[in-house]
Amino acid sequence: MNQFLQLQALHYAYPERGAVLRDVSLQLARGEIHCLIGRSGCGKSTVLKLVAGLLAPLDGQVLLQGHTIIDPVPDMSFVFQTPTLLNWLSVLDNVLLPLSLHRAVTAADRAHGEQLLAQMGLAALCDERPQRLSGGQQSRVAIARALVTRPAVLLMDEPFAALDAITREDLQRDFFALCQAHGTAVLFVTHDMAEAVFLADQVSLLHEGRIHASLRIALPKPRHTALRYSAPFNALCAQLRQAMDATL
């Protein structure tokens, strides 16, 4: 496997909580989606912050294409649990915000932003204000905004957790297709085992700050809604459930 992004024996502790990550190692190939699951407090979000350069590990290192990450880099984008859109900007201008903060936005940038919104099913909403959108639509805008800089790595911290089940499944399908089209490597934190199986090439289960189990997801691509009702899909969900239950 081409080890595009590497987490090598990461250790981290918060002063008020003590050690939250111990010897966490994993690798992502270019364009791979890797999901992290585990119970609340197991260290999933801390892993994302270390990868993003928002925290510095006490031991170990994060490597992107062989270079150690010590600070935030332009090659990574982060999508949080809430979309955090700016209500005084149009949908398209929200998407273009990461570019406009650093330089003048070009016609090519606007065309790229419009293309991303079209790929997320929002072509007709470029000029709308975010407060007029549904929760699912706002999440789609946040994903388009994260991809507008053409990042090599996308970090996702439970971005669909607040959505209803049908909207979440539709967004998972469209997000998967968009990442496949752009060849973006994704580290995706979720509590939802079905979400992890649907999206991932690899799933890692964190427990008490360590990787307790890892599962390769060899399901066909592209992935469509019907896959969720297949025997292989449900067998993988059952394997993850058993691994989770083993941590009790």
N, C-alpha and C positions, 0 to 999 in steps of 0.2 A: 504493500500500500504506500502511495506517495504521502509522506507525513507532512502535510502542508501546515497544520497547526498542531503544536505539541504542548501538552501540559506535563511537566516532569517533576514528580515527587513533591507536589505543592503542600506546604504546611502554612496554616494561618491561625492566629489567635487574636481575639478581641480582649482588651485589658479587663473589661467587666465580665467577660464570659469564659475566658480561658480558650483552649484549643477548639476550633470549630472545623478545621480541615487537617487531615493527617495523610500524608503520602498519596495524594491524589494524582494519578497519571492517566492520560488518555491522548489519543491522536485523531485528527480529522484529515481526510484527504480533501483535495480541492473539490468543491461542489457537494460535499457530503453533509447530510443532516444528522446531528448527534443529539439525542434527547437525554436530559438528566431528570430522573424522577426520584421521589423520596418524600418522607413525611416532613412536615413543617419543622424548621430548625436544624435540618440535617446538613446545611451548608451549600445548597444549590445556588442561591443568589450570590453568595460569597465567591463561588467559582467564577461566575460571570464577571464580577467586579475585578477579580485578579486578572482574568484574560483581557479585559478592557483596559488594564493599566490604571484603574481607579484606586486599587489597593496594591501594595507591594507584598509579596510573599515573605514570610519569615525564613523559609527555606524552599529550595526548588526554583524552577523558572518556567516561564511561558515563552515559546518560540513560534514566530510566524515567519515561514520561509527561511528558517535558520537564524533569524535575528531575535534577540531577547527583547521582550516587551517590558519596559519600565515606566512608561507613561502612555496616555491615550494616543493613538495613531490614526491618521486619516483612513487607513485601510479597514477600519472596523466601524460598524454602526450598532446602536443599542436601541431596542424597542422595549419599553417598560409596560407595566401592567395597565396603566391608563394612557390613552393616546396623547394627552397634553398638547392639544392643538390651540392655536391662537385665534380667538373668535373674531378679531378685527381684520384678519387676513382671509382672502379667498382660499378655497381648497387647494388650487394650484399653487398659490403663493406659500401656503403651509408646506407643501411638498418641496418647494424650491428654497425653503428657509435655510437649510444647512449650507447651501451655496451662497445665498445672498448675504450671510453673515461674514463672509470672507472676501467676496469680490462681486463685481457687477454680473448680474444674470444675463446670459446671452440668449439669442433666439434658439440656438441649438439646445440650450438647457431647458427652455420652455417646451420645446418639442419633445425632449426626453421625459420631462415631467408629465406631459399629456399622454405620452405612450404608456408610462407606468400606471397612470390612473385608468386608462382604457383597459390595460391588462387586469386590473383589479375590478373591472366592471363599473367604473365611475366616470366614464367619458363625458356624460351629460352634466356632471356636477362640478366641473372645473371652477366655475365662477360663483358657486354657492358659498355661504359661510358655514363653518363647522357646526354651529349650534342648530342648524336646520337638518343635520344628518342624524341617522340612527346610530346606535352604538357600534353595530357591525361596520357601517360605512366609515365611521371615524377610525376604527381600527385599520381598515384598508388604507385610509389616507396615511396613517402613521407608518405602515409598512412601506408604502410608496416613498414617503419622505426618507426613510432609512436607506432605501435602495438608490436614491437619486444621485448619491456620490459614487455609485458603482463600487461598494465596499467588497473587499475580498472575504470578509467574515461578518456575519450578522449575528448578534447576540440578542436572544429573546427571553424575557423574564415573564412567563405566564401571560402573554399578551391577550389571550382569548378567554381568560378565566371568568370574566364578568358577563359574558354573552350567553344568550339562551342556546340550548343544545343544537337546534337546527341551524341558526346563524353561525355557530362555532364550527359545525361540520362543513358548511359551505365555504367558510373562510379557510379552514384547513386545506380543503381541496384546491382552492385558488392560490393559496400561499405556496403550496407544494409545487404547483405548475410554474409559478413565477420564479421560484428559486431554481428549478430545473432549467428554465429558459436562460437564466442569467449566470448559471454556474457558481452560485454563491454558497460558500461553506456556512453552516448554521449550527450554533450551539443553543439549544432550545430547552428552557426549564419549564416543566409542567408537573401538575399533580395527577393528570388524567392519563391513565395507562392506555386507553384506546387512542387518544390523541398521539401519544408517543409511538405506538405501533404503526399508526397510519402515516405519520410524517417521516419516521426515522429510517436511516440506514443502520444505525446502531443506537441502542438504549443502554445507559448505565444507571444503576440503582445506587444512590448514596444512602448510607446509614451511619449515623454518629460520626460524620466527617470523613468516612472512608468509602471507597467504591466496593460495595458488597457483592454485586453481580453485574455482568455485562452480557447483552444479548444482541446478536446480529440479526437484522430484519431483512430476510431475503424474499421480499414480496415483489410482485411485478410492478413495473412502471410503464406509463403513468398510472397513478392511483385514483380510482373513481369511487363513488359512494357505495357501489355494489360490493366492493372489497370488504366492507365492514361486516357483511353477513356471510362471509366465506369461512369454511372450516380452518384453513391455515391462519387467517387473521385471528379468529377466536382462540386457537391453540396458543398463539404467541401471547395474547392477552392473559390467558390462564397461566402461562409460564411466568410472566411478570408478577401476577397476583401471588403465585406460590413463593417467588423470591421475596416479595414484600412481606408475606406472612411469616417467612422464616426469620425476619428481623424482630419479631415480637418477643 
